[in-house]
């Protein structure tokens, strides 16, 4: 079965410093839907449908450095586990 075609250009979504883009919200929703799964960057790009694989990798790298998601191994990403408050 052939892989789905991905766009050759990305629709820019710059929203300004300190703000979360719609794309970031969509990625978090995807990762949090199956928190134990290791998502490949290409799978994420396919689900988004409006971004090239190269741009997806760049964005995932940026968001990993900011601590918004985690990279578990090359090309594999997952949601950051929510912090649980300490028991009193």
C-alpha positions as CSV (number, residue, x, y, z in Angstrom):
1,X,0.0,0.0,0.0
2,X,1.6,3.3,-1.0
3,X,2.2,6.0,1.7
4,X,-0.1,9.0,1.5
5,X,1.2,12.0,-0.4
6,X,2.4,14.8,1.8
7,X,2.4,18.5,0.8
8,X,5.4,19.9,-0.9
9,X,5.0,23.3,0.9
10,X,3.9,24.2,4.4
11,X,1.3,26.7,5.4
12,X,3.0,29.1,7.8
13,X,1.4,29.4,11.3
14,X,3.6,31.9,13.1
15,X,1.5,33.3,16.0
16,X,4.0,35.3,17.9
17,X,6.3,34.7,20.9
18,X,4.9,32.8,23.8
19,X,1.7,31.7,22.0
20,X,0.7,28.2,21.0
21,X,-0.1,27.7,17.3
22,X,-3.1,25.7,16.1
23,X,-0.6,23.1,14.7
24,X,1.1,22.7,18.2
25,X,-2.4,22.2,19.7
26,X,-3.1,19.5,17.1
27,X,0.2,17.7,17.7
28,X,-0.4,17.7,21.4
29,X,-3.9,16.3,20.9
30,X,-2.4,13.5,18.6
31,X,0.3,12.6,21.1
32,X,-2.0,12.7,24.1
33,X,-4.6,10.5,22.5
34,X,-2.2,7.5,22.8
35,X,0.4,8.6,25.5
36,X,2.3,5.3,25.5
37,X,2.8,5.2,21.7
38,X,6.0,6.3,20.1
39,X,4.9,8.5,17.2
40,X,7.0,8.7,14.1
41,X,7.4,12.2,12.7
42,X,6.0,11.1,9.3
43,X,2.9,9.8,10.9
44,X,2.3,13.1,12.6
45,X,2.9,15.0,9.3
46,X,0.4,12.7,7.6
47,X,-2.3,13.4,10.3
48,X,-1.7,17.1,10.1
49,X,-1.9,17.1,6.3
50,X,-0.7,20.7,5.9
51,X,3.0,20.4,6.6
52,X,6.0,18.8,4.9
53,X,7.9,16.1,6.7
54,X,11.0,18.3,7.0
55,X,9.0,21.1,8.6
56,X,7.4,18.6,10.9
57,X,10.8,17.4,12.1
58,X,12.0,21.0,12.7
59,X,8.9,21.9,14.7
60,X,9.0,18.7,16.7
61,X,12.7,19.4,17.5
62,X,11.8,22.9,18.6
63,X,8.9,21.8,20.8
64,X,11.1,19.0,22.3
65,X,13.8,21.6,23.3
66,X,11.0,23.7,24.9
67,X,9.9,20.6,26.9
68,X,6.4,20.6,25.3
69,X,6.9,17.0,24.0
70,X,9.6,14.4,24.4
71,X,11.8,12.6,21.9
72,X,12.4,9.1,22.9
73,X,14.7,8.1,20.1
74,X,15.5,9.2,16.6
75,X,12.3,10.3,14.8
76,X,10.0,9.0,17.6
77,X,8.0,11.4,19.8
78,X,5.5,11.1,22.7
79,X,3.5,13.3,24.9
80,X,5.1,14.7,28.1
81,X,3.5,13.0,31.1
82,X,1.5,15.4,33.1
83,X,3.0,16.4,36.4
84,X,1.2,14.9,39.4
85,X,1.1,17.0,42.6
86,X,3.0,15.6,45.6
87,X,0.8,13.8,48.1
88,X,0.3,15.7,51.3
